[in-house]
Every structure is written in C-alpha cells, then in structure tokens.
C-alpha cells in the first residue's frame, strides 16, 4: 500500500524511530484498507511535515521528508 501512496502523492516521510516505538511502527506496516488510518490504528501521533504535505510521526526522533524522483 505504501507504494500506492507514494505514487499518488509523490511525497513520503521516512521516520526513524527509537526502540520504544519499534512495535507500533512494525504494526503500522500491516496491510490496512485505504480508509483506515495507520496512525489511529497503531496509537501513533501524526503531525505536519515541514517540507512535504504528508504527515510525519511526532514521536520519532528523526524524520526524512522526501519527494519522489523516480520509481524503478
């Protein structure tokens, strides 16, 4: 699903998390229907990104905001 989101928005955020968030982030990688929010389902807080329109994980200590260049 994440590839579809990246293709549709041409933006994404790589959130690098600490050990405390690892289980929640792993849970967020499950396949969810498009209308279900992984943030809500996994009890993760979203917040606005600085340079892209897609949200980032507030609790993550590192965020890499990205724009799609090419899919190979």
Number of C-alpha atoms within 10 A of each C-alpha: 12 10 11 10 13 17 14 9 14 17 18 22 20 13 17 15 16 13 8 10 13 12 11 17 22 10 12 18 12 10 11 12 9 10 6 10 13 21 16 11 12 15 12 19 14 16 12 12 17 11 12 16 15 19 17 24 21 15 17 18 10 15 17 12 18 15 14 11 8 7 7 3
